[in-house]
Amino acid sequence: MSTNLAQQLREGTTKSHSMAENVSFVKSFLGGVVDKKSYRQLLSNLFFVYVAMEEEIEKNKEHIAIRSIYFPELYRQNSLIEDLNYYYGSDWLDNVEPSLATQIYIDRIHSVGDNQPELLIAHAYTRYMGDLSGGQILKKIAQNAMQLSDNFGTSFYDFKDIKDEKIFKKIYKDSLNNIPLSPNQVNQIIAEANISFNLNMKIFQELNSNLIKIMVMLLLSSLNNLRKKFS
């Protein structure tokens, strides 16, 4: 029996989705203002999130709920490694670590994987469907804002193993709807999806704080240069 989980997830996270889009870092990004240091920090944070999520999905792939949405072609870990190698260099792993908000997110994913694997559906839905739906638009924004060329630094947005995104999203939606879940489990998954959006929002807010610090430092530097010029 269909649970119509896909529609319930979309409708049940509308407010959280809107709140996440209105974080200053996200609004700046969508407006074409992208600081490369903040952007590479975002990618490094996402790397740790996807490592955790894909580890838990693999661990629980025989679980009746996870089996239905087991699509390794969505995995982002290797794509993020390509991007981190571009932004940080070949020793990128020595130069990245999860931020405080990212570590909280990672801990949540592992806790869910250990105790209620069906709730991984919420985390997979929030991240993968968002990446797949807005990927090409975000890729163009990143390329234009940071003057990137030849697809360097934007592997994260490329789903090379998915030939037709529209068809794939239909398959994924049907898979969500056909997972055997009780009404209580559906409600818990929707609640977990809202938690996932909130955890993502915390990461964006951290990045916004970093961006403000950079802008203040640049302003102070400019003022000091002006002071020296006219003293």
N, C-alpha and C positions, 0 to 999 in steps of 0.2 A: 504493500500500500504506500502511495506517494505521501511524503510529509510536506511537500512544497517548501523544503528547507531553504532553497536558494532565494526564493522571494522573501521568506520570513527573515533571513539574514540581511538582505538588502534593506528591507523596511525597518528592521529592528536596530540597524546601525546608522540610520540616516543622520541623526543628531551628532553622533560621535564622529562620523565622516566629515560633516560640516565644520565641527570644532577643530579637527586636525588640519583641515585646509586653511583655517584662519589663523594658525600660528604664524608669527611674523616671518620665520625662516621659510616656510612653505609659500606664503604669499609673495615673498621676495623672489623665490625661485621661479614661481609661475609667471612673475612679472619680468623675468629675464635678468634678475640681479643675482649672480651666483659667485660667491667667494670660493676660490679653488681650495683653500685650506679647509674651510668648513665643509665643502663638498667631499673632499677625500676623507675627512673625519666621519661623515655620514656613511660613506661606503665601507669604511673599516668597522663601524658599528654594525651595519647590516650584515657584514661578513660573519661576525660572531653570532648574530641572531639566526642566520640561515644555517650555520654549522650546527647549532643546537636543534633547530627545528627539523632539519633533514636527518640528523642523527636519531631523533625520537621517532620520526616517521619510519625510518628503516627498522628501528628496533620493534616497532609496533605494526609492521606492515601486514601481519597475519591476523591482527585484530579485526573483527567483523566490520567495524565502522571505518577503520583506516584503509582496509583493503579496497573499499569502494572509491577512495580518492587517492590511490597510490599511482601518481604520475611522475616518475623521475625526470621526465622531459621538462618539468617545471623548475627543477633544482637550479639554484642561483650561485652555489658555492664556487664552482669553477669559473663562472663568468666574473664574479667579484675578484677572484685571484688575478685574473687578467688585468682588470682595472687597477687593482692595488699595486701590481707590478709596474704599471704605467705611471701612477702618481707618486709612488714612494721609491721605486727602484727594486732591484732583485732581492734586496735585503728587507723587503717590506714587512715581513713577519716580525722582525726585530724592532720595528718602529710603530707597531699598532697594539692597542689594548682596548678592551671594552670600557666605555665610559660608565659612570655610576648608574645612570638610567638604563644603559644597555645591559649591565650585569643583572639588574632587577628583572628585566625582560627575559634574559636567558634563564634565570632561576625559575621564573614562572613556567617557561616552556618545559624545562626538565621535570618540574613538580607535576605538571599536567600529564606528561608522558609516563611518569612513574605511577600515578594514582588514578587518573581518569583519561585514558588515551583518546576516548571519543572527543574530548574537548580540543584535541590537536586540530580537528576540523576547522574550528574557529580561527586559529592562528594561520593555518594554511590558506583559508579563504581570504582573510584580511590582507595578507602579504601578496600571495601569488596572483589573485584576481586583480588586485590593484596594480601590480607590476605589469600584468598582461594587458589590462585595459588602457592604462595611460602611458605605457612604455615609450611608444614612438613619439608622442608629443613631448614628453619629458626629455627624451634623447635629443630632439631638435633644439629644445631650450638650452640644454647643457652645451651642445656643440656651438651654438651661436654665442652664448654668454661667455664661454671660456675659450672661444676660437679654436675649437678642436677640429681635427681633420682626419679623414680616412678611417673613421670609426674607432680611433684610439681613445681609450678612456670612457667608452660607453657600452662595453660588452654586457653590462648588467641588464640593459634594456633589450638585448637580442635573445630571442628564444629560437635558437637554430634548429631545434628538433621538432618545432611546431610549424607545420607548413601553412596551415590556415587557422588564424586565431579565432575567427568567428565560429568555425565548425568545432574547434576544440572547446571553446567556452560553452557551446551547446552540450557537448558531451559531458563536461565537468558539471554543468548545472543539472543534467539528468542524473548523473551519478550522485550528487548531493541529495536530490529528491528521492532517490531509491534506497538510501541507507536505512536499515531497519532501526528506528529510534522511537522511544516512548515520548509522549508530549512533554514530560518532565526533562528528558534529555535534550529535546529541541530547545526548550527554554534555557537550559544551562549553557548550551552551545551559543545561543544568541547573547547571553550575558557575558560569556567568555570572549566573544568577538568584540564586544564593547570594551572589555578590559584590554584586549589586544590593541584596539585603536588608541586607548588612553596611554598605553606603554609606548607606542610609536610617537604619540604627541609629546611625551616627556623627553624623548630623544631629540625631537625637533626643537623643543624649548631650550634644551642645553646648547644646541648649535646656534640658536638665536642669541643666547647669552655670549657665546664665543664671538659671534659676528659683531655684536655691540662693542665688546672689548677691543676688537681690532679697529673698529671705526673711531673709538675714543682715542686709541693710541696714535692713529694716523692724524687725527685732529690736533692732538697735543704736539706731535712732531711738527706739523705745519705751523702751529702757533710759535713754537720755539725757533723755527727757521725765520719766520717773519720778525720776531723779536731781535734775533741776531742781525738781520738785514737792516733794521732801522735803529739799532742801538749805536 
